[in-house]
């Protein structure tokens, strides 16, 4: 996986004000729309997350319309969107047909109407010999959000239109933890692109109970759940809703 760049912008409706989201993470109005720009290098596999929403739950064809590159016949020559089914514990792959510019679930004959909303993680797989920019568009999330975390692996994203430190997020309120063993605790796993490897954080109980990085348990984790980025959440406990507190 090669390095990529992510830029986020929030647009104030009627004011035409533009700010770099990563500078402050502050929203003062619910009447805002925004986007995250993801640059996908040739042949790259990029871990992404959706942090915007719509009036109705958007579908894959709505979010990714007119974006990325398709093929008339072969899914392997089309770019792919790869999502995770936390109930079946398996991947679901989509490809784009260049004949109608619609996205299809692999193995199905009609265009998909599968939903994707804020708080979901996914992979973008480029099968092209050139770089592309992907824009994740939508309305800034202002309403309460609940993301279901199933026992096992979940591919999720921070559900609000901002970045948040892991130890400041409400995940700590529902995490199953352990005082000594990471294998008996919930884990957050993300792909470190600069190092080319996964990094794992687990919820350690004690005084205080907090998220810590695997093999660096002596201090609290400083990891940030970034806008535009997805991550794996490995749930050791029973299925539970993650109701995050709005950070703005």
TAWO-V445729 format. One record per residue. N is the residue number from 0. RES is the residue in one small letter. PSI is psi in whole degrees, -180 to 180 (none if undefined). D_LAST is the distance of its C-alpha to the last C-alpha in Angstrom with 1 decimal. Layout:
# TAWO-V445729
<<N & RES & PSI & D_LAST> <N & RES & PSI & D_LAST>>
This chain:
# TAWO-V445729
<<0 & x & 123 & 32.8> <1 & x & 166 & 32.5> <2 & x & 151 & 29.6> <3 & x & 168 & 27.3> <4 & x & 142 & 24.7> <5 & x & 126 & 21.2> <6 & x & 138 & 19.4> <7 & x & 139 & 16.1> <8 & x & 140 & 15.7> <9 & x & 132 & 13.4> <10 & x & 125 & 15.6> <11 & x & 117 & 14.9> <12 & x & 130 & 17.4> <13 & x & -17 & 20.2> <14 & x & -20 & 19.2> <15 & x & 26 & 20.0> <16 & x & 138 & 17.7> <17 & x & 132 & 17.2> <18 & x & 153 & 15.2> <19 & x & 117 & 15.4> <20 & x & -39 & 12.2> <21 & x & -11 & 13.4> <22 & x & -43 & 13.8> <23 & x & -30 & 10.4> <24 & x & 22 & 7.8> <25 & x & 135 & 5.8> <26 & x & 129 & 5.6> <27 & x & -3 & 7.3> <28 & x & 142 & 9.3> <29 & x & -16 & 9.9> <30 & x & 60 & 13.2> <31 & x & 148 & 12.7> <32 & x & 163 & 14.7> <33 & x & -179 & 14.9> <34 & x & 158 & 17.1> <35 & x & 128 & 17.9> <36 & x & 123 & 21.4> <37 & x & 121 & 23.5> <38 & x & 119 & 26.9> <39 & x & 117 & 29.3> <40 & x & 163 & 32.6> <41 & x & 127 & 36.0> <42 & x & 13 & 36.6> <43 & x & 159 & 33.3> <44 & x & 116 & 31.3> <45 & x & 129 & 27.6> <46 & x & 119 & 25.0> <47 & x & 168 & 22.0> <48 & x & 150 & 19.0> <49 & x & 126 & 17.4> <50 & x & 12 & 13.7> <51 & x & 168 & 14.1> <52 & x & -165 & 15.9> <53 & x & 172 & 18.3> <54 & x & -42 & 19.6> <55 & x & 158 & 22.0> <56 & x & 118 & 21.9> <57 & x & 154 & 23.0> <58 & x & 168 & 26.2> <59 & x & -40 & 27.2> <60 & x & -28 & 29.4> <61 & x & -42 & 26.6> <62 & x & -38 & 24.1> <63 & x & 16 & 27.0> <64 & x & 142 & 29.3> <65 & x & 21 & 31.3> <66 & x & 155 & 30.0> <67 & x & -176 & 31.8> <68 & x & 134 & 35.6> <69 & x & -176 & 37.8> <70 & x & 151 & 41.4> <71 & x & -24 & 44.0> <72 & x & -41 & 45.3> <73 & x & 119 & 44.0> <74 & x & -29 & 40.6> <75 & x & -14 & 41.3> <76 & x & -2 & 41.5> <77 & x & 153 & 38.3> <78 & x & 154 & 34.8> <79 & x & 144 & 33.3> <80 & x & 126 & 30.0> <81 & x & 116 & 30.3> <82 & x & 173 & 28.2> <83 & x & 130 & 28.7> <84 & x & 105 & 30.0> <85 & x & -18 & 28.9> <86 & x & -48 & 31.6> <87 & x & -14 & 34.4> <88 & x & 53 & 33.1> <89 & x & 162 & 34.1> <90 & x & 152 & 33.0> <91 & x & 124 & 33.1> <92 & x & 140 & 33.9> <93 & x & 148 & 33.7> <94 & x & 160 & 35.7> <95 & x & 127 & 36.0> <96 & x & 126 & 39.3> <97 & x & -16 & 40.3> <98 & x & -34 & 42.7> <99 & x & 0 & 40.0> <100 & x & 31 & 36.8> <101 & x & 152 & 35.5> <102 & x & 140 & 34.0> <103 & x & 141 & 36.1> <104 & x & 136 & 35.8> <105 & x & 127 & 38.5> <106 & x & -4 & 41.7> <107 & x & 151 & 40.9> <108 & x & -7 & 42.6> <109 & x & 154 & 40.1> <110 & x & 144 & 36.7> <111 & x & 148 & 33.9> <112 & x & 23 & 31.5> <113 & x & 136 & 29.5> <114 & x & 157 & 25.8> <115 & x & 132 & 23.0> <116 & x & 176 & 19.3> <117 & x & 138 & 15.9> <118 & x & 0 & 16.3> <119 & x & 140 & 19.9> <120 & x & 158 & 21.6> <121 & x & 161 & 24.8> <122 & x & 145 & 27.4> <123 & x & 122 & 28.7> <124 & x & 114 & 32.4> <125 & x & 132 & 34.1> <126 & x & 30 & 37.8> <127 & x & 156 & 38.4> <128 & x & 17 & 40.1> <129 & x & 159 & 37.6> <130 & x & 150 & 33.9> <131 & x & 150 & 31.4> <132 & x & 133 & 28.0> <133 & x & 133 & 25.7> <134 & x & 121 & 22.8> <135 & x & 105 & 20.2> <136 & x & 158 & 19.1> <137 & x & -173 & 17.1> <138 & x & 141 & 14.5> <139 & x & 132 & 10.7> <140 & x & 122 & 10.1> <141 & x & -22 & 8.8> <142 & x & 162 & 11.3> <143 & x & 141 & 12.0> <144 & x & 138 & 13.4> <145 & x & 124 & 16.5> <146 & x & 124 & 18.4> <147 & x & 127 & 22.0> <148 & x & 112 & 23.3> <149 & x & 155 & 27.1> <150 & x & 129 & 29.6> <151 & x & -149 & 30.4> <152 & x & 139 & 28.5> <153 & x & 137 & 25.3> <154 & x & 104 & 24.0> <155 & x & -180 & 20.2> <156 & x & 162 & 17.0> <157 & x & 126 & 13.4> <158 & x & -8 & 12.5> <159 & x & 165 & 9.1> <160 & x & 60 & 9.2> <161 & x & 175 & 8.4> <162 & x & 157 & 10.6> <163 & x & 138 & 10.6> <164 & x & 140 & 13.7> <165 & x & -43 & 15.9> <166 & x & -7 & 16.6> <167 & x & -13 & 13.1> <168 & x & 158 & 12.6> <169 & x & -4 & 13.9> <170 & x & -33 & 16.9> <171 & x & -22 & 18.7> <172 & x & -19 & 18.9> <173 & x & 1 & 21.0> <174 & x & 138 & 22.7> <175 & x & 125 & 26.5> <176 & x & 177 & 27.7> <177 & x & 151 & 31.0> <178 & x & -23 & 32.3> <179 & x & -38 & 34.5> <180 & x & 116 & 34.5> <181 & x & -30 & 31.8> <182 & x & -12 & 33.8> <183 & x & 18 & 33.1> <184 & x & 159 & 29.3> <185 & x & 149 & 26.4> <186 & x & 145 & 25.8> <187 & x & 125 & 23.2> <188 & x & 125 & 25.3> <189 & x & 157 & 24.3> <190 & x & 115 & 26.6> <191 & x & 102 & 26.9> <192 & x & -38 & 28.2> <193 & x & -31 & 29.5> <194 & x & -14 & 31.5> <195 & x & 40 & 32.4> <196 & x & 162 & 31.8> <197 & x & 148 & 29.6> <198 & x & 141 & 27.8> <199 & x & 137 & 27.3> <200 & x & 142 & 25.2> <201 & x & 157 & 26.1> <202 & x & 111 & 25.0> <203 & x & 124 & 27.4> <204 & x & 150 & 28.0> <205 & x & -151 & 29.2> <206 & x & 92 & 28.2> <207 & x & 167 & 25.4> <208 & x & 133 & 24.7> <209 & x & 164 & 22.6> <210 & x & 134 & 22.4> <211 & x & 155 & 25.1> <212 & x & 139 & 26.6> <213 & x & 131 & 30.0> <214 & x & 4 & 32.8> <215 & x & 50 & 30.5> <216 & x & -5 & 30.0> <217 & x & -13 & 30.6> <218 & x & 156 & 27.0> <219 & x & 149 & 23.5> <220 & x & 141 & 22.1> <221 & x & 13 & 20.0> <222 & x & 141 & 19.3> <223 & x & 132 & 16.1> <224 & x & 103 & 15.1> <225 & x & 148 & 14.9> <226 & x & 137 & 13.8> <227 & x & -3 & 17.1> <228 & x & 138 & 18.8> <229 & x & 170 & 20.2> <230 & x & 158 & 21.7> <231 & x & 137 & 24.2> <232 & x & 114 & 23.6> <233 & x & 109 & 27.0> <234 & x & 115 & 27.0> <235 & x & -34 & 29.9> <236 & x & -167 & 29.4> <237 & x & 164 & 29.6> <238 & x & 136 & 27.4> <239 & x & 146 & 24.1> <240 & x & 137 & 20.9> <241 & x & 105 & 17.7> <242 & x & 96 & 15.0> <243 & x & 146 & 11.8> <244 & x & 129 & 9.0> <245 & x & 127 & 5.7> <246 & x & 4 & 3.8> <247 & x & none & 0.0>>
